[in-house]
Amino acid sequence: MLEKLDKLISRHSALHQMLSDPNIVTDGEQLQKLAREYKDLSGIVEVNKKYTQVRQNIEEDEMLLSSSDEELADLARDEIQELKREQQRLEEKLKLMLVPENPRDKGNAIVEIRAGTGGGEASLFAADLFRMYSKFAERQGWHIEIMGSNSTEIGGFKEIVFSVEGSGAYGKMRYESGVHRVQRVPITESSGRIHTSAASVVVLPEPEEVEVQIDSKDLRVDVFRSSGPGGQSVNTTDSAVRITHIPTGVVATCQDEKSQHKNKAKAMKVLRARVLDQIQEKQHRAVAQSRKSQVGSGDRSAKIRTYNFPQGRLTDHRVGLTLYKLEQVLAGELEEVIQTLKTEERKEKLREFGNN
């Protein structure tokens, strides 16, 4: 651990020097990249400073244990116990921070929400989830763009696909993959009975074009007329696009734009993410099946969270987290939930790789 920590601290120091280099300052793209790396490393450097200071304080207090002043020795003994608890806490925090992150975590994400069991109420819940993620993205300074949607007449979504663009978007959003369940009285329920509905969420990393090479000869592109809820025409031209990747059978559709060109570009972005996901799924299936915990595994068949409206309660079943602030979470305050999941995932990785 110490060897890896020393390398990161040295890198942080080198970046500090580089960021004041006139040649780098004038290169906007390079400056932004190095500044982001410097910021990422600053957290672990700060924790290490506190850890080092605590160790020094322990050493100084241990020297006082042999003092002829018994009162001073007792004070030092008490302080050492407190400092050692702090040392252990900081050491654990450093270990967690040293767990390597998924290189894709810093990139953008493609999110797909689909209404499940529950009919119209499930479609309304899917719309609630989309609003929650939109508000969360706004709090993070990210940008959301709808790639495709299938809305219902009551204001819900049978399906909605959107991109989340911003630093660290995939790293945080990926914890949302799975089945979300809602318990509440639907607006259409006259007797006041509580219903249970569900929606599934899939979060994919948005790949670079060079990562997924797709030959145009392997694509079948179909164009058709866009339509809204109930089949109402929203366009008078064949602007909607459906692209099929023949080797894998992966399909992506977009009809939200009036321009066929824009719809095709959006559909290709989603298609590329889905093809990459299929490739990765085959590569990591054995590993995923051997994992005891589903935290961060993206198991899409697993029920990961329940939103109970009568009790104002949110429960994340992966880590047993229960919060009685459902309204705030639905307003985009997802940080506590995601941070808890991220910490548990890192602890699990420490256990798996024997770094503890």
C-alpha positions in Angstrom: 0.0 0.0 0.0 2.7 2.4 1.0 4.6 1.9 -2.3 1.5 2.7 -4.3 0.7 5.7 -2.1 4.2 7.1 -2.6 3.8 6.9 -6.4 0.5 8.8 -6.3 1.9 11.5 -4.0 4.9 11.9 -6.3 2.5 12.1 -9.3 0.4 14.8 -7.5 3.6 16.8 -6.8 4.7 16.5 -10.5 1.3 17.6 -11.7 1.5 20.7 -9.5 4.6 21.7 -11.3 3.3 20.8 -14.7 0.2 23.0 -14.2 2.4 26.0 -13.9 4.3 25.2 -17.1 3.7 28.0 -19.7 3.6 25.4 -22.5 0.9 23.4 -20.8 -1.1 26.5 -19.7 -1.6 27.5 -23.3 -2.8 24.1 -24.3 -6.4 24.1 -23.1 -7.1 20.4 -23.7 -3.9 19.2 -22.0 -4.4 21.7 -19.1 -8.0 20.4 -18.5 -6.8 16.8 -18.5 -4.0 17.4 -16.1 -6.1 19.6 -13.8 -8.7 16.8 -13.6 -6.0 14.3 -12.7 -4.6 16.7 -10.1 -8.0 17.2 -8.5 -8.6 13.4 -8.4 -5.4 12.8 -6.5 -5.8 15.8 -4.2 -8.3 13.9 -2.0 -5.9 11.0 -1.2 -3.0 13.4 -0.7 -5.0 15.3 1.9 -6.1 12.1 3.8 -2.4 11.0 3.7 -1.3 14.3 5.3 -3.8 13.7 8.2 -2.7 10.1 8.5 1.0 11.1 8.7 0.2 13.8 11.3 -1.6 11.4 13.5 1.3 9.0 13.4 3.7 11.7 14.4 1.4 12.8 17.2 1.3 9.1 18.5 5.1 9.0 18.5 5.4 12.2 20.4 2.8 11.1 23.0 4.6 7.7 23.4 7.7 9.6 24.4 5.7 11.2 27.2 4.7 7.8 28.7 8.0 7.6 30.5 7.7 11.1 32.0 8.1 11.4 35.7 5.0 13.6 35.6 2.3 10.9 36.1 -0.6 13.3 35.2 1.1 14.2 31.9 1.8 10.4 31.2 -1.9 9.6 31.9 -3.0 12.4 29.5 -0.6 11.1 26.8 -1.9 7.5 27.3 -5.5 8.6 26.9 -4.7 10.6 23.8 -2.8 7.7 22.3 -5.9 5.6 22.5 -7.9 8.2 20.7 -5.2 8.8 18.1 -4.9 5.1 17.3 -8.6 4.9 16.6 -8.2 7.9 14.3 -5.2 6.2 12.7 -7.1 3.1 12.0 -10.0 5.1 10.5 -7.7 7.0 8.2 -5.8 3.9 7.2 -9.0 2.2 6.2 -10.0 5.3 4.2 -6.7 5.3 2.4 -7.0 1.6 1.5 -10.5 2.3 0.0 -9.2 5.2 -1.9 -6.3 3.1 -3.3 -8.7 0.5 -4.8 -8.3 1.0 -8.6 -11.4 2.5 -10.3 -13.0 1.2 -13.4 -11.4 3.3 -16.2 -14.8 3.9 -17.7 -16.1 5.5 -14.5 -14.9 8.9 -15.5 -16.8 8.8 -18.8 -20.4 9.4 -20.0 -23.3 7.0 -19.6 -26.3 5.8 -21.6 -29.3 5.1 -19.4 -32.4 3.1 -20.4 -35.5 3.1 -18.2 -38.4 0.7 -19.0 -41.7 0.3 -17.3 -42.3 -3.2 -15.9 -45.2 -4.7 -14.1 -47.9 -2.3 -13.1 -49.3 -1.0 -16.4 -49.9 2.7 -16.5 -48.7 3.2 -12.9 -45.3 1.6 -13.9 -45.0 4.0 -16.8 -45.6 6.9 -14.4 -42.9 5.5 -12.1 -40.5 5.3 -15.1 -41.2 9.0 -15.6 -40.5 9.7 -11.9 -37.1 7.9 -12.2 -36.2 9.9 -15.3 -37.0 13.2 -13.5 -35.0 12.0 -10.5 -31.9 11.3 -12.6 -32.4 14.6 -14.5 -32.3 16.5 -11.2 -29.4 14.5 -10.0 -27.5 15.2 -13.2 -28.2 18.9 -12.8 -26.8 18.8 -9.3 -23.6 17.2 -10.7 -23.3 19.7 -13.5 -23.9 17.0 -16.1 -25.9 17.3 -19.3 -28.8 15.0 -20.3 -29.9 14.4 -23.9 -32.9 12.2 -24.7 -31.9 9.6 -27.3 -35.4 8.0 -27.7 -38.6 7.6 -25.8 -42.0 5.9 -26.0 -44.5 7.9 -23.9 -48.0 7.1 -22.7 -51.1 9.2 -22.8 -51.1 9.7 -19.0 -47.7 11.3 -19.0 -45.5 8.3 -18.3 -42.9 6.4 -20.3 -43.0 2.8 -21.5 -39.4 3.4 -22.3 -36.9 6.3 -22.3 -33.2 6.2 -23.3 -30.9 9.1 -22.6 -27.3 10.0 -22.5 -25.6 11.6 -19.4 -22.6 13.6 -20.3 -20.1 14.8 -17.7 -17.1 13.9 -15.7 -17.7 10.7 -13.7 -21.3 10.2 -15.0 -20.9 6.4 -15.6 -19.0 5.9 -12.3 -22.0 7.1 -10.3 -25.0 6.2 -12.5 -23.9 2.6 -12.9 -25.1 1.8 -9.4 -28.7 2.4 -10.7 -28.7 -0.7 -12.9 -31.4 -3.1 -11.8 -35.1 -3.3 -10.9 -36.7 -0.4 -9.0 -39.9 -1.1 -7.2 -42.5 1.5 -6.1 -45.3 1.1 -3.5 -47.9 3.8 -3.5 -51.6 4.6 -4.3 -51.9 5.2 -8.0 -53.7 8.3 -9.2 -56.2 6.1 -10.9 -57.0 4.1 -7.7 -60.3 5.3 -6.2 -60.4 3.0 -3.2 -57.0 4.1 -1.8 -55.3 0.7 -2.1 -51.5 0.6 -2.3 -50.2 -0.9 -5.5 -46.7 -2.3 -6.3 -45.2 -1.5 -9.6 -41.7 -1.7 -11.1 -39.3 -0.3 -13.7 -36.0 -1.6 -14.8 -32.9 0.6 -15.3 -29.9 -0.2 -17.5 -26.8 1.9 -17.4 -24.2 1.5 -20.1 -20.8 3.3 -20.5 -20.8 5.4 -23.7 -17.9 4.1 -25.7 -15.6 6.0 -28.0 -15.9 5.2 -31.7 -12.5 3.6 -31.7 -13.5 1.2 -28.9 -16.3 -0.4 -30.9 -15.5 -0.9 -34.6 -18.8 -1.3 -36.4 -18.7 -2.0 -40.1 -21.5 -0.2 -42.1 -22.0 -3.5 -44.0 -23.1 -5.1 -40.8 -25.9 -2.6 -40.3 -29.5 -2.6 -41.5 -31.1 0.8 -41.4 -34.8 1.2 -41.5 -36.6 4.5 -41.7 -40.3 5.1 -40.8 -42.7 7.8 -39.8 -42.5 8.9 -36.2 -45.6 8.5 -34.0 -46.6 9.6 -30.6 -49.0 8.2 -28.0 -52.0 6.5 -29.5 -50.4 6.5 -33.0 -50.8 10.2 -33.4 -48.5 11.4 -36.2 -45.8 13.8 -35.0 -44.0 14.0 -38.3 -45.0 14.0 -41.9 -41.7 12.5 -43.2 -39.9 9.2 -42.6 -37.5 10.6 -40.1 -37.6 7.9 -37.5 -34.6 5.5 -37.7 -34.1 1.9 -36.6 -30.6 0.4 -36.8 -29.9 -3.3 -36.5 -26.4 -4.7 -35.9 -26.8 -7.9 -37.9 -23.9 -10.0 -36.3 -25.3 -9.4 -32.7 -28.9 -8.7 -33.4 -28.7 -5.5 -31.3 -31.2 -2.9 -32.2 -31.5 0.9 -31.5 -34.3 3.2 -32.5 -34.7 6.9 -32.4 -37.6 9.1 -33.5 -37.4 12.1 -31.2 -35.8 14.4 -33.7 -37.5 15.8 -36.8 -34.3 15.2 -38.7 -33.5 11.7 -40.0 -29.8 12.5 -39.8 -30.0 13.5 -36.1 -32.1 10.4 -35.3 -29.6 8.2 -37.0 -26.7 9.8 -35.1 -28.4 9.2 -31.7 -29.4 5.7 -32.6 -25.8 4.9 -33.5 -24.6 6.2 -30.2 -27.0 3.9 -28.3 -26.3 1.0 -30.6 -22.5 1.3 -30.0 -23.1 1.3 -26.2 -25.3 -1.8 -26.5 -22.9 -3.7 -28.7 -20.0 -3.0 -26.3 -22.2 -4.1 -23.4 -22.9 -7.4 -25.1 -19.2 -8.0 -25.7 -18.4 -7.2 -22.1 -21.2 -9.3 -20.7 -19.8 -12.4 -22.5 -16.3 -11.6 -21.2 -17.3 -11.1 -17.6 -20.2 -13.4 -17.1 -18.2 -16.0 -15.2 -16.7 -13.4 -12.9 -20.1 -11.8 -12.3 -21.6 -15.2 -11.4 -18.9 -15.8 -8.8 -19.5 -12.5 -7.0 -21.4 -12.9 -3.7 -22.6 -9.3 -3.6 -24.4 -7.5 -6.4 -23.2 -4.1 -5.4 -22.0 -2.5 -8.6 -22.4 -5.7 -10.6 -25.2 -4.2 -12.7 -27.4 -7.4 -12.4 -30.4 -6.1 -14.3 -32.7 -8.9 -13.0 -32.1 -8.0 -9.4 -34.5 -6.0 -7.3 -32.2 -3.3 -6.1 -34.4 -0.6 -4.5 -37.9 0.0 -3.1 -39.6 3.4 -3.0 -42.4 3.3 -0.4 -44.5 6.5 -0.6 -46.9 5.9 2.4 -43.9 5.7 4.7 -41.7 8.2 2.8 -39.0 5.4 2.8 -36.3 4.4 0.4 -34.6 1.0 0.8 -31.6 -0.1 -1.2 -31.6 -3.9 -0.8 -28.0 -4.4 -1.9 -26.5 -2.9 1.3 -29.6 -2.7 3.5 -29.7 1.1 3.4 -32.9 2.7 4.6 -33.6 6.4 4.3 -36.8 8.2 5.4 -36.4 11.0 3.0 -38.0 9.7 -0.2 -39.1 13.2 -1.4 -35.5 14.5 -1.3 -34.1 11.5 -3.1 -36.8 11.8 -5.9 -35.7 15.5 -6.1 -32.3 14.3 -7.1 -30.5 14.0 -3.8 -28.9 10.6 -4.6 -25.4 11.3 -3.3 -25.8 9.5 0.0 -27.2 6.4 -1.6 -24.5 6.2 -4.3 -21.7 7.0 -1.9 -22.8 4.2 0.4 -22.9 1.7 -2.5 -19.5 2.9 -3.8 -17.9 2.5 -0.4 -19.3 -1.0 0.0 -18.1 -2.0 -3.4 -14.6 -0.8 -2.6 -14.6 -2.8 0.6 -15.7 -5.9 -1.3 -12.8 -5.4 -3.8 -10.4 -5.1 -0.9 -11.6 -8.4 0.4 -11.5 -10.1 -3.0 -8.0 -9.0 -3.8 -6.6 -9.4 -0.3 -5.4 -5.8 0.0 -6.7 -5.4 3.6 
